[in-house]
């Protein structure tokens, strides 16, 4: 699915901060077929655009300090990063990156929500977000994993106007769909000690589409990554949780539907 714009309140971009950018290029290029294009503007600091068949699918950059871990980040499209950041802060968020211009392509900010999960804001200018989603090698889903679902629902309703629709998921668990104008844009799951290690912090998880989850899991291992949760069936399809060679967590998703999950 090709994208040219995003409704405000919709996750629109993901990028990787990594301790080894060359290693990440090799790993994700081998796994998803991405090619890496370094931003032309020196002011971009060597930011990499990962492209799928010539269309931007995600971003990447080297970590800025020795104590910064490798991690994927999700960004939500907004009409005004400053106004949204002010709303998020008033609702209990802790600012991490104050609103700032990213050359002439957009304006970004980043915060930790009241439960501790980090999320970015993206006010688009020339760069709207991922140009391709919901197909193999592209972003298919963004999911908040938190230990306080009630607090998260209240916060994101205040910050983005998201409506939370919660339903049973089996084994005593629930799953929440976060919606904008009746359209699901992301998911939310409350972490427990049975399914998540106690040391797992609240986080926004990113899912990339694959045509064959088992084959992609095998490729993760062959490329030096780690499989954290093996291929597991869920109602929409099958998923697996993986870790790249530098330690960044991400998930694979094989949909039962041709175009994948909503993003």
C-alpha positions as CSV (number, residue, x, y, z in Angstrom):
1,X,0.0,0.0,0.0
2,X,1.5,3.3,-1.1
3,X,1.0,6.3,1.1
4,X,1.1,10.0,0.2
5,X,-0.3,11.5,3.4
6,X,-1.4,10.5,6.9
7,X,-4.5,11.6,9.0
8,X,-3.3,13.4,12.1
9,X,-3.1,11.0,15.0
10,X,-1.9,8.1,12.8
11,X,1.5,6.5,13.3
12,X,3.4,7.5,10.2
13,X,7.1,6.7,10.6
14,X,9.5,4.5,12.5
15,X,13.3,4.8,12.8
16,X,16.1,3.0,14.3
17,X,18.8,4.4,16.6
18,X,21.6,1.9,16.5
19,X,25.1,1.5,17.8
20,X,26.2,0.1,14.4
21,X,24.6,1.7,11.4
22,X,26.6,-0.3,8.9
23,X,25.6,-3.5,10.7
24,X,22.0,-2.5,10.7
25,X,22.1,-1.7,7.0
26,X,23.4,-5.2,6.3
27,X,20.9,-6.9,8.6
28,X,17.7,-5.2,7.6
29,X,18.8,-5.1,3.9
30,X,19.2,-8.9,4.1
31,X,16.0,-9.4,5.9
32,X,13.6,-7.1,4.2
33,X,15.4,-6.2,0.9
34,X,15.9,-2.6,2.1
35,X,18.4,-0.3,0.4
36,X,20.0,2.5,2.4
37,X,20.1,6.1,1.2
38,X,22.0,8.6,3.2
39,X,20.3,12.0,3.4
40,X,21.9,14.5,1.1
41,X,21.7,17.5,3.6
42,X,24.8,17.5,5.9
43,X,22.5,19.0,8.6
44,X,20.7,15.6,8.7
45,X,23.7,14.1,10.5
46,X,24.1,11.1,8.3
47,X,20.4,10.0,8.7
48,X,19.6,7.0,6.6
49,X,16.4,6.4,4.7
50,X,15.7,2.7,4.3
51,X,13.9,2.1,1.0
52,X,11.8,-0.8,-0.2
53,X,11.7,-1.0,-4.0
54,X,12.8,2.7,-4.1
55,X,10.1,3.9,-1.7
56,X,11.0,5.1,1.8
57,X,10.0,2.6,4.4
58,X,11.9,3.5,7.6
59,X,14.8,5.6,8.9
60,X,18.0,4.9,10.8
61,X,20.8,6.8,12.6
62,X,23.7,6.0,14.8
63,X,23.2,6.5,18.5
64,X,24.4,9.8,19.9
65,X,26.0,8.5,23.1
66,X,27.7,5.3,24.4
67,X,24.9,4.6,26.9
68,X,22.1,4.9,24.4
69,X,20.7,1.5,23.5
70,X,19.7,0.4,20.0
71,X,15.9,0.8,19.7
72,X,13.1,1.4,17.2
73,X,10.9,4.5,17.7
74,X,7.4,5.3,16.4
75,X,6.2,8.7,15.3
76,X,2.6,9.9,15.2
77,X,1.6,12.4,12.5
78,X,0.4,15.8,14.0
79,X,-0.6,19.1,12.5
80,X,1.4,21.1,15.1
81,X,4.2,19.4,17.1
82,X,4.4,22.3,19.5
83,X,0.7,22.3,20.4
84,X,0.6,18.5,20.7
85,X,3.7,18.4,22.8
86,X,2.1,21.0,25.1
87,X,-1.1,18.9,25.4
88,X,0.9,15.7,26.0
89,X,3.0,17.4,28.7
90,X,-0.1,18.8,30.4
91,X,-1.5,15.2,30.4
92,X,1.6,13.9,32.2
93,X,4.2,13.2,29.5
94,X,7.9,13.8,30.2
95,X,9.5,15.7,27.3
96,X,12.6,14.1,25.9
97,X,13.2,16.1,22.7
98,X,11.6,19.5,22.5
99,X,9.9,20.4,19.2
100,X,12.6,21.1,16.6
101,X,12.8,21.5,12.8
102,X,14.4,18.6,10.9
103,X,15.9,20.6,8.0
104,X,13.0,21.4,5.7
105,X,11.3,18.0,5.8
106,X,9.3,18.4,9.0
107,X,9.2,19.2,12.7
108,X,9.6,16.5,15.4
109,X,9.4,16.0,19.2
110,X,9.7,13.1,21.5
111,X,8.3,12.3,25.0
112,X,7.8,9.5,27.5
113,X,4.1,8.9,28.3
114,X,3.1,8.6,31.9
115,X,3.6,4.9,31.9
116,X,7.2,5.2,30.6
117,X,6.8,4.4,26.9
118,X,8.7,6.7,24.5
119,X,6.9,8.1,21.4
120,X,7.7,10.6,18.7
121,X,5.6,13.4,17.0
122,X,6.0,14.2,13.4
123,X,4.7,17.4,11.8
124,X,5.2,16.8,8.1
125,X,6.4,19.2,5.6
126,X,8.0,17.7,2.5
127,X,8.4,14.3,4.1
128,X,5.0,12.9,5.1
129,X,6.1,9.6,6.6
130,X,6.6,6.1,5.2
131,X,5.8,5.9,1.5
132,X,4.8,2.2,1.8
133,X,3.0,0.3,4.5
134,X,1.1,-3.0,5.0
135,X,3.1,-5.2,2.7
136,X,6.1,-7.5,3.1
137,X,9.1,-5.4,4.2
138,X,7.1,-2.5,5.3
139,X,5.6,-1.2,8.6
140,X,2.3,-3.0,9.3
141,X,1.5,-2.2,13.0
142,X,2.5,-0.1,16.0
143,X,1.6,-1.4,19.5
144,X,2.0,0.1,23.0
145,X,3.0,-2.5,25.6
146,X,2.5,-1.0,29.1
147,X,2.0,-2.1,32.7
148,X,-0.8,0.5,33.2
149,X,-3.3,0.3,30.4
150,X,-5.9,2.5,32.1
151,X,-3.4,5.3,32.6
152,X,-2.2,4.9,28.9
153,X,-5.8,5.1,27.6
154,X,-6.5,8.2,29.5
155,X,-3.3,9.9,28.4
156,X,-3.6,9.2,24.7
157,X,-7.2,10.2,24.7
158,X,-6.1,13.6,26.1
159,X,-3.0,13.9,23.8
160,X,-4.4,12.6,20.5
161,X,-8.1,12.1,21.0
162,X,-7.7,8.4,20.6
163,X,-10.7,6.3,21.4
164,X,-9.9,2.9,23.1
165,X,-11.9,-0.2,22.1
166,X,-11.0,-3.1,24.3
167,X,-11.9,-6.8,23.8
168,X,-11.0,-10.2,25.2
169,X,-8.0,-11.9,23.6
170,X,-8.1,-15.3,25.4
171,X,-6.2,-16.7,28.4
172,X,-7.6,-13.9,30.5
173,X,-5.9,-11.2,28.4
174,X,-7.4,-8.1,26.7
175,X,-6.4,-6.2,23.6
176,X,-7.2,-2.6,22.9
177,X,-7.5,-0.9,19.5
178,X,-6.7,2.8,19.5
179,X,-8.8,4.6,17.0
180,X,-9.1,7.9,15.2
181,X,-12.5,8.8,13.8
182,X,-13.6,5.1,14.1
183,X,-10.5,3.8,12.3
184,X,-8.0,1.6,14.2
185,X,-4.5,3.2,14.0
186,X,-2.5,1.3,16.7
187,X,-2.8,-1.4,19.5
188,X,-2.3,-1.5,23.2
189,X,-1.6,-4.4,25.5
190,X,-1.1,-4.5,29.2
191,X,2.1,-6.4,30.1
192,X,2.0,-9.1,32.7
193,X,4.8,-11.2,34.2
194,X,3.6,-14.3,32.5
195,X,4.1,-13.1,29.0
196,X,6.7,-10.4,29.5
197,X,9.9,-10.6,31.5
198,X,9.7,-8.4,34.6
199,X,12.6,-6.2,33.4
200,X,10.8,-5.3,30.1
201,X,10.1,-1.6,30.2
202,X,6.9,0.0,28.7
203,X,7.5,0.5,25.0
204,X,6.1,1.1,21.5
205,X,6.6,-2.1,19.5
206,X,7.0,-2.0,15.7
207,X,5.8,-4.7,13.4
208,X,7.1,-5.3,9.8
209,X,5.2,-7.4,7.3
210,X,6.5,-10.6,5.9
211,X,5.1,-13.1,3.4
212,X,6.2,-16.1,5.4
213,X,6.9,-15.7,9.1
214,X,8.8,-19.0,9.5
215,X,11.1,-18.3,6.6
216,X,11.8,-14.7,7.9
217,X,12.5,-16.1,11.4
218,X,15.0,-18.4,9.9
219,X,16.6,-15.5,8.0
220,X,16.8,-13.5,11.2
221,X,19.0,-16.2,12.7
222,X,21.1,-16.6,9.6
223,X,21.8,-12.8,9.6
224,X,23.0,-12.8,13.2
225,X,19.8,-11.8,14.9
226,X,17.9,-13.5,17.7
227,X,14.3,-14.8,17.9
228,X,12.7,-13.8,21.2
229,X,9.2,-15.1,20.6
230,X,8.9,-17.8,17.9
231,X,6.2,-17.7,15.2
232,X,2.9,-17.6,17.1
233,X,-0.6,-17.7,15.6
234,X,-3.0,-14.9,16.5
235,X,-6.5,-14.1,15.0
236,X,-5.2,-11.7,12.3
237,X,-2.3,-14.0,11.2
238,X,1.1,-15.0,12.7
239,X,3.8,-13.0,14.4
240,X,7.3,-13.4,15.9
241,X,9.4,-11.1,18.1
242,X,13.0,-10.7,17.1
243,X,16.2,-8.8,18.1
244,X,18.7,-7.5,15.6
245,X,22.5,-8.1,16.1
246,X,22.8,-4.7,17.9
247,X,20.0,-5.4,20.3
248,X,17.0,-3.6,18.7
249,X,13.7,-5.4,19.2
250,X,11.1,-5.6,16.4
251,X,8.3,-7.9,15.3
252,X,7.4,-9.8,12.2
253,X,3.8,-10.1,11.0
254,X,2.3,-12.4,8.4
255,X,-1.3,-11.4,7.8
256,X,-4.1,-13.7,6.8
257,X,-5.2,-10.7,4.6
258,X,-3.4,-9.7,1.4
259,X,-2.6,-6.2,2.5
260,X,-1.7,-6.8,6.2
261,X,-2.9,-5.1,9.3
262,X,-4.0,-1.5,9.6
263,X,-1.2,1.0,10.3
